[in-house]
Amino acid sequence: MFLRSRPASIWLACLCFLAAGLWSLTEGLQNLALAQSVFADAYPDFAWNRDWTIVALSAEFTIALIPIVWILVFARPFARWMVTAFGLWKLYGLVGFAFEAFRYRIWPHPSVTTELALVLVSLVLLFTRSANRYFASNGEMHVQKG
């Protein structure tokens, strides 16, 4: 099977990114009122309710799955740049939150830092030597024995 030829760093990166997406979806669904208020702050012109919040959370998760497929199945290098952009966006949000947290002496919920850590680990794994070789060969790597 062609998926066996993927290096461990690619598998681990995709698993970490999948875990981050699942983490975000689960946290959002468990704290639906909070997720709704976050979406309402980000997009105030839209009439947010519970249903639209669930749809938006599901859409975010689905969008997170796209680079995983592009990386695992098609070995597209631009997919790791999508993950990079996503990670930088998350990091930017956390830095902004850190300034506010310092100002008001509040601390981020562990789920925020856990999701960011999973994305950053995924990012690091996507830029290892084996991942670079994998992307350079368009996914045509073969498992070497011995």
C-alpha positions as a Python dict, from the first residue, in 0.01 Angstrom:
ca = {
    (1, 'M'): (0, 0, 0),
    (2, 'F'): (137, 340, -95),
    (3, 'L'): (69, 496, 247),
    (4, 'R'): (325, 263, 405),
    (5, 'S'): (604, 449, 229),
    (6, 'R'): (536, 767, 426),
    (7, 'P'): (812, 854, 675),
    (8, 'A'): (731, 853, 1045),
    (9, 'S'): (769, 1231, 1065),
    (10, 'I'): (491, 1275, 808),
    (11, 'W'): (260, 1037, 994),
    (12, 'L'): (331, 1201, 1329),
    (13, 'A'): (287, 1550, 1184),
    (14, 'C'): (-49, 1455, 1037),
    (15, 'L'): (-159, 1287, 1360),
    (16, 'C'): (-62, 1593, 1565),
    (17, 'F'): (-246, 1824, 1327),
    (18, 'L'): (-550, 1595, 1334),
    (19, 'A'): (-537, 1589, 1714),
    (20, 'A'): (-521, 1971, 1721),
    (21, 'G'): (-826, 1990, 1496),
    (22, 'L'): (-1018, 1738, 1704),
    (23, 'W'): (-913, 1920, 2020),
    (24, 'S'): (-1045, 2250, 1886),
    (25, 'L'): (-1371, 2093, 1768),
    (26, 'T'): (-1427, 1912, 2098),
    (27, 'E'): (-1349, 2219, 2309),
    (28, 'G'): (-1580, 2430, 2096),
    (29, 'L'): (-1866, 2183, 2119),
    (30, 'Q'): (-1821, 2143, 2495),
    (31, 'N'): (-1820, 2520, 2547),
    (32, 'L'): (-2073, 2618, 2283),
    (33, 'A'): (-2170, 2948, 2446),
    (34, 'L'): (-1805, 3055, 2461),
    (35, 'A'): (-1745, 2948, 2100),
    (36, 'Q'): (-2054, 3140, 1994),
    (37, 'S'): (-1929, 3455, 2166),
    (38, 'V'): (-1584, 3414, 2005),
    (39, 'F'): (-1743, 3386, 1660),
    (40, 'A'): (-1975, 3680, 1738),
    (41, 'D'): (-1672, 3893, 1833),
    (42, 'A'): (-1486, 3793, 1519),
    (43, 'Y'): (-1785, 3831, 1284),
    (44, 'P'): (-2029, 4075, 1449),
    (45, 'D'): (-2243, 4131, 1139),
    (46, 'F'): (-2369, 3771, 1144),
    (47, 'A'): (-2653, 3654, 1370),
    (48, 'W'): (-2478, 3371, 1556),
    (49, 'N'): (-2681, 3101, 1729),
    (50, 'R'): (-2599, 2752, 1854),
    (51, 'D'): (-2667, 2588, 1518),
    (52, 'W'): (-2444, 2827, 1319),
    (53, 'T'): (-2171, 2791, 1581),
    (54, 'I'): (-2177, 2412, 1540),
    (55, 'V'): (-2164, 2455, 1162),
    (56, 'A'): (-1867, 2692, 1190),
    (57, 'L'): (-1680, 2459, 1428),
    (58, 'S'): (-1742, 2167, 1193),
    (59, 'A'): (-1625, 2372, 896),
    (60, 'E'): (-1303, 2465, 1078),
    (61, 'F'): (-1238, 2098, 1150),
    (62, 'T'): (-1307, 2000, 790),
    (63, 'I'): (-1071, 2270, 667),
    (64, 'A'): (-802, 2131, 900),
    (65, 'L'): (-843, 1790, 734),
    (66, 'I'): (-762, 1923, 387),
    (67, 'P'): (-384, 1969, 440),
    (68, 'I'): (-366, 1626, 602),
    (69, 'V'): (-502, 1464, 286),
    (70, 'W'): (-279, 1676, 64),
    (71, 'I'): (25, 1575, 268),
    (72, 'L'): (-47, 1204, 317),
    (73, 'V'): (-207, 1117, -15),
    (74, 'F'): (-68, 1365, -265),
    (75, 'A'): (261, 1480, -100),
    (76, 'R'): (193, 1843, -189),
    (77, 'P'): (458, 2075, -40),
    (78, 'F'): (222, 2373, -31),
    (79, 'A'): (12, 2186, 226),
    (80, 'R'): (290, 2220, 482),
    (81, 'W'): (288, 2594, 415),
    (82, 'M'): (-84, 2590, 490),
    (83, 'V'): (-7, 2420, 821),
    (84, 'T'): (267, 2678, 877),
    (85, 'A'): (24, 2963, 815),
    (86, 'F'): (-229, 2802, 1048),
    (87, 'G'): (37, 2759, 1318),
    (88, 'L'): (155, 3117, 1285),
    (89, 'W'): (-203, 3241, 1302),
    (90, 'K'): (-257, 3040, 1621),
    (91, 'L'): (70, 3169, 1763),
    (92, 'Y'): (-27, 3528, 1676),
    (93, 'G'): (-356, 3480, 1859),
    (94, 'L'): (-181, 3336, 2161),
    (95, 'V'): (71, 3621, 2173),
    (96, 'G'): (-215, 3872, 2155),
    (97, 'F'): (-392, 3684, 2431),
    (98, 'A'): (-70, 3678, 2637),
    (99, 'F'): (-53, 4056, 2631),
    (100, 'E'): (-413, 4078, 2748),
    (101, 'A'): (-355, 3805, 3007),
    (102, 'F'): (-57, 3993, 3147),
    (103, 'R'): (-257, 4315, 3153),
    (104, 'Y'): (-556, 4162, 3336),
    (105, 'R'): (-365, 3889, 3521),
    (106, 'I'): (-558, 3601, 3367),
    (107, 'W'): (-405, 3284, 3225),
    (108, 'P'): (-501, 3088, 2916),
    (109, 'H'): (-696, 2770, 2953),
    (110, 'P'): (-468, 2466, 2904),
    (111, 'S'): (-668, 2368, 2595),
    (112, 'V'): (-543, 2680, 2414),
    (113, 'T'): (-180, 2596, 2474),
    (114, 'T'): (-234, 2224, 2409),
    (115, 'E'): (-381, 2290, 2065),
    (116, 'L'): (-100, 2532, 1982),
    (117, 'A'): (162, 2282, 2101),
    (118, 'L'): (16, 2010, 1879),
    (119, 'V'): (20, 2241, 1576),
    (120, 'L'): (379, 2352, 1648),
    (121, 'V'): (497, 1990, 1686),
    (122, 'S'): (327, 1911, 1356),
    (123, 'L'): (505, 2207, 1200),
    (124, 'V'): (847, 2098, 1321),
    (125, 'L'): (789, 1745, 1195),
    (126, 'L'): (690, 1872, 851),
    (127, 'F'): (1031, 2034, 810),
    (128, 'T'): (1255, 1741, 907),
    (129, 'R'): (1499, 1587, 660),
    (130, 'S'): (1280, 1286, 598),
    (131, 'A'): (980, 1512, 534),
    (132, 'N'): (1185, 1726, 294),
    (133, 'R'): (1289, 1413, 103),
    (134, 'Y'): (929, 1293, 101),
    (135, 'F'): (799, 1618, -47),
    (136, 'A'): (1090, 1641, -294),
    (137, 'S'): (1013, 1292, -424),
    (138, 'N'): (639, 1367, -457),
    (139, 'G'): (561, 1087, -214),
    (140, 'E'): (744, 820, -414),
    (141, 'M'): (965, 717, -123),
    (142, 'H'): (1021, 352, -52),
    (143, 'V'): (1079, 201, 286),
    (144, 'Q'): (1441, 91, 311),
    (145, 'K'): (1518, -229, 495),
    (146, 'G'): (1823, -273, 709),
}
